[in-house]
Amino acid sequence: MKTEMIAAAGLLAAAAKADSIFSGTGFGTYYYDIDSPSACSTDFSVANTGQVECSLTQVYTLEDVNSEYLVAMNHSQLITDMGKYCGKKVQVTVNGVKSDLPLFIGDGCERCSQGTPDQDTWSPSGAPGLDFSYSVLEKLSSDACTDGHIDISWEIVDETLWNFDTDGSGTPQGPASGAITTTPSPPGPTTSPSGSTAPTTTLVTTTSPTSASATPTGSSCTSNAWQCSSDSTKLQQCVNSSWTTVETCSSGTTCQGGSNPYCA
């Protein structure tokens, strides 16, 4: 009987293992926030209007999804098989503690596709990991606002929490039946130990803000490309072949990172 129980336990463990789609280690960052669009002294209002990558042809923005639990993953990996990854549950571990938040893949992260998979040194121009809402990253670590990035490990499992139209067939999009996708409570403003507001670090993903929400700055460019402005004070994206200011860096910070810009 004991031998049979051990064998059964082994089969169950193998079955659980088979449910894993992908796992990795790297860094968690934030790029949007629906409930608190000005959290951590950052204006997320434009980022929130970005089209999510998992909706292939339908206009479906972060505001349309309306959940802080949407996560952006390696853009290059995502587009190889969106049906495999989009809407799937993500289990994130920070400092040895696995989060029980109902996180799901819904977008692509350009920074996450740069660097090397085993890279253990943070680089804003490219490092493996995931991109979250600020509300979620703040729940995962109290250093979210202060540092702008945290060390994480993660596993994508074969459990659908959100339905996306990944093939342009017109599939209805929204929470999967029985999935819990309500958003966490909005975090309060995070301050540094001195009491002053912590500096902002904003990282860019592949979502595209609508042109009506940003300020066109002229000059021809390739759509969806990113850059820092010539005076290093603004993050700009190419929208309709024209450079558009998406965000102005707060006082004391400058735009860095070249084609993967961020304020720091």
C-alpha positions, 0 to 999 in steps of 0.5 A: 500500500505504501508503495502504491501511495508513493507511486500515486503521489509521483503521478500527481506531481508529474501531472501538476508539472505538466500544467506548467507552460513556462517559468523564469527568473528576472525582474518585475516592473510596472507600466500602468495602473487603472485604479490609481492613474497617478500612483507613485507620482506617475501619470499613467493616464496615457499608458492606460489607453494602450492597446493590449497585445493579446487582442490581435485585431479588436481595439482592446485597451488596458482600460477596456480590460479594467483589471490591475491583474493583467501582466505583460511578458516577453514580447518576442516570446508572446508573439510566437504563440499568443494562443499558448500564453494569452489569458493564462495564469501567472504565479509570481514568487518574491523573496520565496513567497508565492503570491496568490493574486489572480495574475494573467498574461495579456500584453507584451513587454519589449524590455523583457525580450532584451538581455539574456534569459539567465541575466541576474543584473538589472538593466533598464535597456533589457532584462528578463521578467514581467511588467505589472500594474503599479498596484500589483507590484506594490503588493508584491514589494514595498520597494516598488515605487522607490526602486522601480523594479524588484527581483521575481521568479514566475511560472505561467500555468495552463489555466485560463483566467481571461479570454482574448481574441488572439487570432482575429476571429472575433472571439468575445473577450473578458474574464473566463468563467469562474475566474476571480479578476477583481482589482486590488485596493488602490495603494496610497502614495508611497514616500521615501524614508525622509517623507518626500515622494520617491523618484519615478522609474517608468518603463515602456512596454509594447502597448500603444496610446491613442493619439488623442491622449498624447501630444504630437511633436512632429518628425517622421518615424516608424510606428510604435518606435520609442525614443527620448526627446532631444532634451532628455525630458520626455518619453516619446512614441511614434504614433501615425508616423509622428513622434508623440510625447507620452510622458514628461519626466518628473523634476530631478529625473531624465529620460534614459534608455534610448529605444527603451526609454524610462524616467530615472 
